[in-house]
Amino acid sequence: MCLRQFHPISSPKEDLKIKFLIRCGIIASALEKMSVLNCSTKLLILEKMLKSHFPESLKVYGAVMNINRGNPFQKEVVVDSWPDFKAVITRRQKEAEMDNLDHYTNAYAVFYKDIRAYRWLLEEHDVINWNQVFQIQGLQSELYDVSKDVANSKQLDVKLTSFKAIRFSPPPTLPNTSSLMGSSPQLTCLSVADADLLNRTWSRGGNEQCLRYIMNLISCFPSVCVRDDKGNPVSWSLTDQFSTMCHGYTLPEHRRKGYCQLVAFTLARKLQSQGFPSLGNVLDDNMASISLLKSVHAEFLPCRFHRLILTPATFSGQIYL
């Protein structure tokens, strides 16, 4: 398989050193107020800190992991204070090229230990670019009300979609592909040449911004794809900028062959082998996917995944949700 390789960036010895620095307070002798964390050591420390707040911190954790492993999506981290943070926001670097209509790429992940700290970041500092269409993602219940309250004061429309959050625990071995119905599939990864098909089949897609976003995801992050005997994709899943498994899809004429389960398990195992969480989400009314997830013993998390799309009045009616 041609799945992309992500390599660990710290050894067990380095992990122990970081834990020692956290415990002794050597990393920061004085509490730093609201700042962008650019220091690689601090970002490694933050990654480890976020583990103690699973599952609510998983979205931010995934983004920070990607930053610490090459930062292919040009992200950065803002905290209300350091090291005793109460709110964390990951965002696109300000120097990165942006399309003000591209809410797929203009995405923020949020985790807070104190909702007041999150509101403070939204209200008092230049953390959010309120002049473009963007999205906010998180796994905490108060995220919507506070974000909407601040957005309303700035005259932005807010659209909420809420999902069941799930996490995979792949079995020791993958399903045997020889037992699948039909001709033997080829298990491989996606290529940018497949992006147009993914854009047309994604419920969130069908536009230029989504096409460009999918191409970037395929180029940057792990994906899994089943191809037919002509080399065409028939079932797939990819990974987004928050290390979340997304756009799991099988063409209608190739369903009920076990491809979806094979793809999901393969991608989950790949992510877990590289230290990434195998996180996903599903809409409440997608009963077919929910039944499949239950049959493979996916863990339904106690928190929900919330995606907010925020639109300034200037761009009303110009975007695809």
Disulfide bonds with the S-S distance in Angstrom:
Cys2-Cys189 2.16
